[in-house]
Structure formats: structure tokens, C-alpha cells
Amino acid sequence: MDSVPLLGAMTILIGFSAFFSASEAALFSLRAADRNALRGSSRRSSRLAAQLLDDPDRLLTAVLFWNLLVNIVYFALASLIGFKLDASGVGKSTLLVFTVGILLAIIFLSEMMPKSFAVMKARRLSTFVSIPLSLAVRAVDPLMPALRVINLLSRRLIWPSFQEESYLDVNDLARAIELSTDRVELNVHERDLLRNVVSLSDLRADECMRPRSQLMTFRPPVVWDRLRLKLPPSGYLLVTESDSDEIVSAVELRSLSEIKSDHLEYHAKAVLYVPWCATVADILQRLESRERDVAVVVNELGDTIGVLTRKDILDVVFTDRTSRSERLLKREPIHPIGESLWQVTGMTNLRVLEEFFEIDLPETQAITVAGIMQENLQRLPEVGDECEWGSFHFEVVELPPGDQIVVNLSRVDQMEDDS
């Protein structure tokens, strides 16, 4: 009977430990969109939860401090009960059962179960715990400088020679794959996938985007009957302002199957605006963090020059059709049509030419064959136009309405060798 009050205190401590464990799991599992929603909420408790995450080090230090303190007191009380049981003459088996029981109780009731529940209900629970948790954090603030000094000293004394990992390139990742599996087919596939992922940090937005000429946009109101006449090839319904052609929102067509409203623009999400020089990797990260699907690419004057969708980026990573000609025009970027003669689209990237012919190209501001033609002609190319650039001779042979030019390409250096 003497141990009943101690067991009651231990039960209360398990509740406190569960509170701090659940609070930590809920707050730190919130996504960027959840934090933005909490920050913009009219409820004070929701805004307070977002404010706690503004200083994650302070929050985590306070939570760990209280959890450690609670656990120390819990095991201290458990030791007192153990001493009393031993003094009363109970057997060793009883003591063993008691020890294992209190250990399992704190593991399951204050760690595993609360954290599992908190991750599933992170946003709602964060709002619920924000006020008491903020009071607990403020109570630790006087000790925070000392705790941070202890943390710094422990890192300096225990890991004094800790160094950051060197940057991994594609070859390092490919080597890791080779060592992880014996299947050659899997090695090749995963190596290509990793190469595509790493290439996102080198690709610029204007190298991967859908050009403005390839876009199909709609002014509100957008109704089903109008949409059925022409489906956008991008897979996204691009909605403009009511009085201009500037794209302001987009919605994936697959999500419209259940929608019966005539005003389809009501279901569209706002687009993300990015500069032409932004990397595709950075754009993908921004799309993910803001939960957007479409990025509108603008030039240095702020004019829209194209669109980059989440689907376009995933196609670059997961398919073999990494060039825009293959993805958008369904044709190879470089197609041989005769001896020392190839056919390319105006959309073909100069980087593709450089890799295909294994030569160094002259420096230029253009990034596509069409850009080179315009740069040399100082106007939009027409059928029959010719120009030379570096080791290549270009001749425009097709100009489909609203489509990319088709160019015959030959090597100037090979023509001179033949003559």
C-alpha cells in the first residue's frame, strides 16, 4: 500500500512524457504547407504552434530537457518502489517482472504510441499542445544559454575532428550502386536515373520548359464544352487573367474528372513564377515546398516565355526521353537523313549537339538551334534560310504553323575534308 502514491506519481509522469514526445513528433512532422496554414489561421493557438517552429533549436532543446527530467524522476520513483519491494521480502522474479513492466510502460505509453498518433494528427495536435508547450519552453529559457554551451562543448570534446562529407557526384553514386547489387540491368537503370536526378542541378528552366508557342491557355470562365474541343498537351489547364494572356493558375486535367462545375478555373491552384536562369532542381524544390504543380518561366523583362510542370520534371528523371524534342514533339532531337547530314528541331538543345558530336561549341547566349538561327539572322528564321555557326551549317527546311522549325544540319569541317 505504501507504494500506491508512488505508482500514481509514475502514471502522471508517463502522461507528461507522452505529452512532450507527442508534441515533438507533431510539430516537427508538419509540412511547409501546414506551417503556412497555421501561421495564417485566425486561432491564436495555431499561430503559436507556427511561432514555436521559428526557432527549432530552442523548441527541441526545451522538449528534450523536460522529457529527460520527467524520465529521471520516473526511474527514481521506480527505484524507491523496487527498494520497498525488496525490503518486504518479495522474490527476485517479482522484482524482475516489475522492472520489465515499468520499462515497457514508458517505452510504449510515452514514446511509441504518442508519437505514432501525433504523426497521423500532426496539424490538429500541434494546435492543441501549442499553449502548454510554449509555457514549458519559456520556463526553460533561463537555462537555455547554459544548455547551448553544454551542447557546444560536448560536440567539441566528443567529436573534435568531425568533418563534413565531401560532395558526391554521379560517379560516386554509380559506384555505390555497382557495389550494392549484382544485377547488371538494375545497375544501368539506376545509374541512368541518378544521372538524370543530378542533371537537374545543371539544367536551367529555359532548357527544360515548354515554350510559350507550345502552350494552350484559357481565359475565364472555362467551361467543359470549351475544354472538350481542344485538350492541352501539357496535361494542365492553364488559366490566364480575364483581361490579359498572363497565366495565373493551373489545374491538372486528371483531377477534373469528378468536377461538374462549369467554372473550372475555381479549382485551379496559383502558379509559381521563376526566372529563366533558375535551375530545375531549385524549381522542383520550390514546387514541393509550396505544393504547386506549375511554374511559369519569365525572362529578365518579366514576360512569360514558357511553363515548366511537375510532370515535365518527373519525365526528365524517370524516362529516357530527356530532350524536349522527344517529350514535346515526340521525335528524336537529332535524326540522320543521309551521309554527313542530320535533321534537328529548333527546340534541340545545344548541349545535346555537343554530346552527340563530341565537340566543343562556341560560346553563345542561345541555348537551342532556333536561338542560334535567330542570333545569326537577326530575325525569325524562315524556310530556305541558311547560316553557319562553329562546325555546323544550318538550313531551315520546314516551318509548321505554330510549331518548331525543322533544320537540316551538316558539318562544315567534314564538307571541307570531302572537297
C-alpha positions as a printed Julia matrix, in Angstrom:
419×3 Matrix{Float64}:
   0.0     0.0      0.0
   2.89    2.36     0.68
   3.83    2.17    -2.99
   0.4     3.22    -4.32
   1.12    7.0     -4.17
   4.44    6.42    -5.93
   2.75    4.36    -8.66
   0.2     7.17    -9.08
   3.02    9.71    -9.45
   4.72    7.47   -12.02
   1.47    7.29   -14.01
   1.27   11.09   -14.05
   4.91   11.28   -15.18
   4.17    8.88   -18.04
   1.42   11.3    -19.11
   3.88   14.24   -19.06
   6.45   12.25   -21.03
   3.79   11.27   -23.57
   2.8    14.93   -23.91
   6.34   16.08   -24.74
   7.01   13.13   -27.06
   3.77   13.7    -28.98
   4.41   17.44   -29.17
   7.87   16.91   -30.62
   6.62   14.42   -33.23
   3.62   16.53   -34.23
   5.42   19.85   -34.63
   8.48   18.51   -36.42
   6.42   16.42   -38.86
   4.45   19.43   -40.12
   4.93   20.18   -43.81
   5.61   23.67   -45.14
   2.0    23.99   -46.26
   0.78   23.03   -42.78
   3.03   25.61   -41.15
   1.81   28.3    -43.54
  -1.8    27.36   -42.82
  -1.19   27.54   -39.06
   0.6    30.86   -39.41
  -2.34   32.34   -41.33
  -5.03   30.91   -39.03
  -7.33   33.14   -37.01
  -6.82   30.96   -33.92
  -4.13   32.11   -31.52
  -3.13   28.54   -30.64
  -2.49   27.74   -34.32
  -0.32   30.82   -34.82
   1.54   29.97   -31.62
   2.38   26.5    -32.95
   3.92   28.07   -36.06
   5.88   30.54   -33.93
   7.4    27.71   -31.9
   8.89   26.29   -35.1
  10.53   29.61   -35.97
  13.31   28.64   -33.53
  13.51   24.82   -33.83
  16.72   24.54   -31.77
  15.11   26.3    -28.82
  11.98   24.15   -29.11
  13.86   20.85   -29.41
  16.21   21.68   -26.53
  13.29   22.52   -24.24
  11.33   19.39   -25.18
  14.34   17.13   -24.65
  15.14   18.83   -21.34
  11.64   18.28   -19.93
  11.44   14.75   -21.27
  14.8    13.88   -19.72
  13.79   15.43   -16.38
  10.49   13.53   -16.34
  12.19   10.24   -17.17
  14.82   10.73   -14.45
  12.13   11.33   -11.81
  10.13    8.37   -13.15
  13.02    5.94   -12.78
  13.95    7.43    -9.39
  10.43    6.65    -8.11
  10.64    3.2     -9.69
  13.88    2.6     -7.76
  12.19    3.59    -4.48
   9.37    1.12    -5.15
  11.95   -1.54    -6.01
  13.77   -0.99    -2.71
  10.48   -1.28    -0.8
   9.57   -4.49    -2.59
  12.98   -5.94    -1.87
  12.71   -4.97     1.81
   9.28   -6.61     2.05
  10.83   -9.92     1.04
   9.28  -10.47    -2.38
  11.07  -12.84    -4.7
  13.53  -11.94    -7.42
  11.05  -12.96   -10.09
   8.6   -10.33    -8.83
  11.3    -7.66    -8.94
  12.23   -8.71   -12.47
   8.61   -8.52   -13.63
   8.25   -5.08   -12.01
  11.45   -3.78   -13.66
  10.49   -5.05   -17.1
   6.95   -3.72   -16.63
   7.96   -0.14   -15.82
  10.43   -0.16   -18.72
   7.85   -1.38   -21.25
   5.27    1.04   -19.87
   7.4     4.11   -20.51
   8.52    2.85   -23.93
   5.03    2.09   -25.25
   2.89    4.62   -23.36
   5.18    7.65   -23.5
   7.17    7.1    -26.73
   5.8     4.72   -29.36
   2.03    5.23   -29.05
   2.05    9.04   -28.57
   4.48    9.64   -31.46
   2.58    7.34   -33.81
  -0.67    9.13   -33.06
   0.96   12.56   -33.28
   2.36   11.95   -36.77
  -1.11   10.96   -38.05
  -2.81   14.0    -36.49
   0.11   16.42   -36.62
  -1.69   19.62   -37.56
  -4.6    19.23   -35.15
  -2.41   18.09   -32.27
   0.09   20.93   -32.83
  -2.71   23.44   -32.3
  -3.88   21.59   -29.18
  -0.47   21.43   -27.45
   0.9    24.83   -28.51
  -0.18   26.83   -25.44
   1.05   24.47   -22.66
   4.17   23.67   -24.69
   5.01   27.36   -25.13
   4.8    27.8    -21.35
   7.16   24.85   -20.87
   9.61   26.33   -23.39
   9.56   29.73   -21.68
  10.23   28.06   -18.32
  13.48   26.64   -19.74
  14.61   29.94   -21.32
  16.73   30.97   -18.28
  18.67   27.7    -18.64
  18.92   27.89   -22.44
  22.36   29.65   -22.6
  23.87   27.02   -20.29
  22.27   24.17   -22.24
  23.62   25.54   -25.52
  27.11   25.89   -24.06
  26.98   22.29   -22.82
  25.83   21.17   -26.27
  28.66   23.08   -27.95
  31.3    21.76   -25.54
  30.09   18.18   -25.95
  30.42   18.44   -29.73
  33.88   19.97   -29.45
  35.14   17.43   -26.88
  33.47   14.24   -28.11
  33.71   14.88   -31.88
  36.59   17.39   -32.2
  37.68   16.12   -35.62
  34.21   15.8    -37.15
  34.25   16.9    -40.81
  31.52   17.3    -43.39
  31.17   14.69   -46.11
  32.67   15.71   -49.41
  30.23   16.4    -52.24
  29.16   13.27   -54.11
  29.0    13.33   -57.89
  27.35   10.94   -60.33
  30.4     8.65   -60.49
  30.37    8.18   -56.7
  26.67    7.3    -56.76
  27.13    4.95   -59.72
  29.94    3.17   -57.89
  27.71    2.76   -54.83
  25.03    1.15   -57.0
  27.52   -1.26   -58.54
  28.61   -2.42   -55.11
  25.05   -2.78   -53.83
  23.74   -5.26   -56.41
  24.96   -7.88   -58.86
  22.22   -7.33   -61.44
  23.69   -5.52   -64.44
  20.3    -4.41   -65.8
  19.39   -2.83   -62.47
  22.78   -1.11   -62.28
  22.3     0.52   -65.68
  18.75    1.6    -64.91
  19.58    3.09   -61.51
  22.72    4.77   -62.84
  20.72    6.48   -65.57
  18.11    7.52   -63.02
  20.75    9.04   -60.73
  22.38   10.81   -63.65
  19.03   12.35   -64.53
  18.48   13.43   -60.92
  21.9    15.07   -60.66
  21.42   16.75   -64.04
  18.53   18.76   -62.59
  21.08   20.95   -60.79
  22.68   21.84   -64.15
  19.54   22.26   -66.27
  18.14   25.78   -66.45
  14.43   26.5    -66.61
  14.62   27.74   -70.21
  16.33   24.48   -71.25
  13.54   22.26   -69.93
  10.39   24.39   -70.18
   7.52   24.19   -72.65
   7.95   27.28   -74.88
   5.17   29.88   -74.98
   4.38   28.89   -78.56
   3.57   25.34   -77.4
   1.14   26.42   -74.68
  -2.66   26.34   -74.75
  -4.23   28.81   -72.33
  -7.82   29.63   -71.37
  -9.44   32.81   -70.16
 -12.14   32.54   -67.51
 -14.83   31.42   -67.44
 -13.66   27.98   -68.54
 -16.49   25.53   -69.26
 -16.47   21.83   -70.11
 -17.8    22.29   -73.63
 -14.97   24.65   -74.48
 -12.37   22.35   -72.99
 -13.55   19.26   -74.87
 -12.82   20.94   -78.2
  -9.08   21.1    -77.51
  -7.22   19.34   -74.72
  -3.95   20.96   -73.62
  -0.98   18.71   -74.48
   0.76   19.7    -71.25
  -1.84   17.82   -69.18
  -2.64   21.02   -67.25
  -5.41   23.55   -67.74
  -3.6    26.9    -67.79
  -5.88   29.78   -66.79
  -5.0    33.39   -67.62
  -6.23   36.68   -66.25
  -9.61   37.76   -67.56
  -8.14   40.77   -69.38
  -4.7    39.5    -70.44
  -2.76   36.42   -71.54
  -0.71   36.2    -68.33
  -1.02   32.75   -66.72
  -2.15   32.98   -63.09
  -3.34   29.49   -62.17
  -3.36   25.88   -63.34
  -5.08   22.59   -62.6
  -4.17   19.07   -63.64
  -6.7    17.69   -66.09
  -6.84   14.31   -64.34
  -8.28   15.98   -61.25
 -11.2    17.41   -63.26
 -12.88   14.06   -63.89
 -15.07   14.36   -60.79
 -15.84   18.09   -61.17
 -19.22   19.04   -62.58
 -18.94   22.81   -62.21
 -18.79   24.91   -65.37
 -16.3    27.32   -63.8
 -13.26   25.07   -63.95
 -10.95   27.96   -63.04
 -12.34   27.82   -59.49
 -10.47   24.54   -58.96
  -7.1    25.82   -60.2
  -4.06   26.46   -57.99
  -1.91   29.56   -58.23
   1.24   29.12   -60.32
   4.81   29.76   -59.24
   6.83   32.39   -61.12
  10.52   31.62   -61.68
  13.3    33.33   -63.67
  14.62   31.74   -66.84
  18.05   31.14   -65.22
  16.74   29.17   -62.21
  17.84   25.53   -62.06
  15.26   22.79   -62.48
  16.34   21.29   -59.13
  15.56   24.57   -57.36
  12.21   24.87   -59.14
  11.23   21.33   -58.14
  12.1    22.07   -54.52
  10.01   25.24   -54.57
   7.08   23.44   -56.19
   7.22   20.76   -53.49
   7.52   23.2    -50.58
   4.61   25.34   -51.79
   2.55   22.4    -53.08
   2.24   23.83   -56.58
   2.15   21.95   -59.89
   3.16   24.54   -62.47
   5.95   27.11   -62.67
   5.71   29.99   -65.16
   9.13   30.91   -66.56
   9.73   34.63   -67.14
  12.6    36.48   -68.79
  14.55   39.45   -67.46
  11.72   41.78   -68.57
   9.1    39.79   -66.67
   7.48   38.4    -69.82
   6.26   34.8    -69.84
   8.46   32.68   -72.1
   7.28   29.21   -71.11
   5.93   26.85   -68.49
   7.55   24.05   -66.52
   5.23   21.5    -64.92
   5.89   18.95   -62.23
   5.15   16.24   -64.82
   7.83   17.65   -67.16
  10.44   17.44   -64.41
   9.47   13.89   -63.48
   9.68   12.9    -67.15
  13.26   14.17   -67.23
  14.1    11.99   -64.21
  12.17    8.79   -64.87
  12.06    8.42   -68.66
  14.62    8.06   -71.4
  13.03   10.98   -73.28
  15.16   13.61   -71.57
  15.27   16.06   -74.52
  12.39   18.46   -75.11
  12.01   17.33   -78.72
  11.26   13.8    -77.54
   8.95   14.9    -74.73
   7.0    17.63   -76.52
   7.27   16.87   -80.25
   7.5    13.07   -79.99
  10.55   12.97   -82.26
  14.28   12.48   -81.79
  16.27   15.71   -81.42
  18.91   14.57   -83.96
  17.88   12.29   -86.81
  20.31   11.16   -89.57
  18.85   11.57   -93.1
  21.91   10.98   -95.23
  25.68   10.79   -95.3
  27.03   13.58   -93.07
  23.53   15.1    -92.93
  21.18   15.23   -89.95
  17.79   16.76   -89.24
  17.14   18.59   -85.96
  14.29   20.58   -84.49
  14.62   24.2    -83.47
  13.94   23.1    -79.9
  17.06   20.89   -79.84
  19.37   21.96   -77.02
  22.96   22.91   -77.93
  24.11   20.68   -75.08
  22.57   17.73   -76.94
  24.52   18.69   -80.08
  27.74   18.94   -78.09
  27.27   15.48   -76.55
  26.11   13.86   -79.81
  29.01   15.09   -81.95
  31.53   15.11   -79.07
  32.9    18.56   -79.92
  33.24   21.87   -78.1
  30.8    24.51   -79.35
  31.46   28.26   -79.48
  30.2    30.36   -76.59
  26.77   31.88   -77.12
  23.78   33.23   -75.2
  21.44   30.95   -77.17
  20.57   27.51   -75.84
  18.72   25.97   -78.81
  19.19   25.57   -82.56
  16.34   28.05   -83.15
  18.12   30.52   -80.9
  21.33   30.16   -82.95
  19.38   30.78   -86.17
  17.78   33.92   -84.77
  21.09   35.12   -83.37
  22.8    34.81   -86.75
  19.9    36.02   -88.93
  18.84   38.77   -86.51
  15.21   37.85   -87.24
  12.83   34.91   -87.05
  14.01   32.11   -89.37
  12.04   31.19   -92.5
  12.14   28.23   -94.86
  15.28   28.38   -97.01
  17.35   30.42   -94.53
  20.91   29.21   -94.05
  23.72   30.08   -91.68
  26.99   28.7    -90.35
  27.96   28.51   -86.73
  31.03   26.81   -85.39
  31.43   23.46   -87.15
  27.82   23.36   -88.37
  25.85   24.52   -91.37
  22.11   25.01   -90.75
  19.3    25.21   -93.32
  15.62   25.66   -92.43
  13.54   23.12   -94.35
  10.19   23.18   -92.52
   8.19   25.74   -90.58
   4.95   24.12   -89.33
   2.28   26.61   -88.21
   2.68   27.29   -84.51
   5.36   24.61   -84.23
   9.14   24.41   -84.03
  11.27   24.83   -87.15
  12.94   21.8    -88.69
  16.58   22.27   -89.71
  18.98   20.24   -91.84
  22.39   20.15   -90.2
  25.73   19.32   -91.79
  29.32   19.5    -90.56
  31.36   22.3    -92.2
  34.65   20.65   -91.33
  33.54   17.36   -92.98
  32.36   19.23   -96.1
  35.81   20.86   -96.39
  37.52   17.47   -95.95
  35.35   15.93   -98.71
  36.2    18.76  -101.12
